[in-house]
């Protein structure tokens, strides 16, 4: 029975491997990122950039996702991005922050200067 499970997992990994992007930078919780998203409008495509702080990351091989939070017109907006998606053209880490938690959900209840994170210099 355990050998069948290992066989299924290796088969899934073999199928997913061509779709995993290699040029993704190392993204950590608390990083400020700038992502270039391919947006389709009618029959034209353009790249729209989204910036924000990574408040959570879910590692799952091909299905790895990050949740980005930003403030737009005084309202907090969170969006989950599949980082291996073909719609994501570029990911750029603009700033690294020093955090001590795996999920930064506490930023939801804060506003203004209270949402600042200490910068980490590497």
Buried (B, 14 or more C-beta within 10 A) or exposed (E): EEEEEEEEEEEEEEEEEEEEEEEEEEBBBBBBBBBBBBEEEEEEEEEEEBEBBBBBBEEEEBEBBBBBBBEEEEEBEBEEBBBBBEEBEBBEBEEBBEBEEEEBEEBEEEEEEEBEBEEEEE
